[in-house]
Amino acid sequence: SRKIVEPTSRVISGVGFGVELSNTTRNVDDGILRQLRTETATFERLTVKESFLQQINSFFGRPEDNNSITHLLSELGAQFDSLGVTPEAAANQYLTVKAATDVLNELERMSDEIQRLRSDANTKISGAITEYNIAADAVATLNSDIIQFNASNISIAELQDQRDKALNTMSKILDIKYFEKTDGSLTVFSGGGATLIDGQKQAMSYSSPS
């Protein structure tokens, strides 16, 4: 963020001796920061959703592709129709069994891919929770430091910048809302209104389904 240094006159025994730097403050548009974090959360959510949907769509394939599940099911239906007309024909029997085997093999492959996606999702969720907890710890610690610095009349600009970075990380993972108290600390809520940080932070955990 942009820093503003406030100069003050240096006076010794009633005599002026130039200026000295007294305090450093930030020039930040909090409204833009809030909007940025909201848009970032939306972008991250849509990016993850798009990635998984693209992978799921690739499993099914396009209907016109010969190896798509839609085409294989259509082919199986056609072979059953042919078998119904001439059930005694060995070729129709063979082609029907082959078509059914192709469908079963494709369903098995899709099941394996979905399990892989599930495992990948569990890993990413677990990693995001860890990243969130680290950022939330940082915000809670910086809140405490900011309160102490304010009480001692020490500039908190650098601490606020560090806290902003941690909030940015949190906003990529979870929709958050927050407000600043008079002591300079932040209280953070989830988009649904649950308290995440108010003095202490509420740790998040995730247990992958069996």
N, C-alpha and C positions, 0 to 999 in steps of 0.2 A: 504494500500500500504506500501511498504518498505520505511522507513525513513532513510535519511542520515544526520547525524549531522556534521557540519563543525566546527572543533575546531580552535581557533586562540590564539596566544600568548598574555598573559596579561602582559602589560608593564606599570609600574608606575614610573614616574620620571626617565625614561631611564633604569630602572632595571626590569628584567623579573621575574614575579611571577606566573609561571605555565601557564595553558591554561584556556580558557573559551569557552563556546558554543556560537557561533555567529549566526548561521542560520540553519534551518532544511529544507531539500529539499526531494522530492520524487524520487524514482527509479521505474518508470512505463513504460512499453512498450505500447505506444499509439496505435501501429498497432494491437497488440493483443486485446486491449480494444475495438477498432472499430470492429474487426472481431467478437468478443464475442457478441457485441450488435446487429450486423447484424444477427448472427445465432440465438440469443435469440428471435429477432422479428419474424424470420421465424418459429421457433419452437412454439411460442405462437400462431401465426396465424393458423398453421396446427393443433395444439391441439384443438383450438376452433372449427375449421371446422370439424374435425373428430368427436367431441362430438355431434354436431348437426346432422351430416350425419348419425351417428349410431342411433340416436333417430328417424330420418325420416325413415331409413330402417326398424326399428322395427315396425313402423306403417303398412308398407306394408306386412311384414312377408315374409317367404320363400314360393315360389310357391307351394311346396308340403304340406305346413301346411293347415289343414282343415279350419282354421279361417283367412287365408290370403285373401286379396282382390282379388288376382289373382285366387285363388281356388273358391271363392264365385261367381265371374263373370263367370268362366268356368261352374260352377254348374247351374247358371241361364241360360246360353246358352243351356246347355243340356236339361233343363226342357222345354225351348221354343221349342226345336226340338221335344221332346216327345209330347208336346201339339199340335204341328203342325200335327203330325201323327194321334193322337186320341184326337181331341179337346173336344169331348163329355165326356171323362173320367173324373169323379169327382176327382180322385186321382191326375191325371196330373194337373188339374186346381189348386188344393190345393198346390201341391208341387211347381208349378210355382210361385204362389203368395208368398209362404214361402221363396223361393229362392230370389225373388225380394225384399222382406222385409229384409232379411239378408243383402243383398247388401246395401240397403238404411241405415240400422242401422250402418253398418261398415263405410260407407262414412260419416255419422254424427259423429261417434266416431273419425274418422281421422280428420275431420274438427275441432272438439274440441281440439284435441291434437296439431294441427298446430297452433291454436290460443294461446294455452298455450306456445308453443315454441316461438311464436312471442312475447308474453308478457315477457318471460324469456330473450329473446334476447334484448328487449328494456331496461330491468332492468340492464343487464350486460353492455350494451353500455353506459347507463347513468352513471353507477358506474365507468367505465373505463375513461370516460371523466372527471369526478370529480377527479379521481386519477391523470390523466394526468395534469390537471390544477394546482393541488397542487405541483406536481413535477416541472412543468415549472415555477411556482412562486418561488420555492426554487432556481432553477438555475439562474433566473434573479436577485434575491436578493444576492446570493453568488457571481455572477459576479460583482455586485457593491462593495461588501465587498472586493473582491480580488483586484480590482482596487485601493481601498483606502489603503489596506495593502501593496501592491506593492509600492505605492507612499511614504509610511512611512517606507519602508524597513523592514517590519515585515513578518515573515514566513507565507506563504499561504498554506502550505502542508495540514493542517487539513481541510481548506476550500475547497481545491481541492478534497479531499476524499469525503466530504459531497456532493459536486457537482457531482462527479462520481456516487454516489448512486442515486441521483435524475435523472441523465441521464439514468442510467440503468432502472429505473422505466418507463421513457418516451419511451425507446426503446422497452419495452415489449408491449406497446400499439400502437406505431406508428413507422414506418420506418423513422429514422432520420439520417441526415448528419450534420457535424459541423466542424468548424475550430477555432483555437485560435488566437486572436488578440495579438498585441505586448504588450497591457496593461494587458494581462492575462485573459481577459474575453473571453467567447465563443459566437459565432454566430451559431445558430441552424436552420437548414432547414428541411423540410419534404423530404421524398424520391423523391417527385415530384418537389422539388425546391422552395416551398413556404416558406417564412421566418416565423419562429416560435418564435425565440428569437433574438433580436438585440437591446440590451439595455433594452427595454420593451418586455414583452411576449405577443403574440397574444392568447387570451383566446379562447378555443374551446367550442362549445355548441351543444346540441342535442335535437331535438324536436321529440318525438315519433310520428309516423303516427297514424292518427285517424282510 
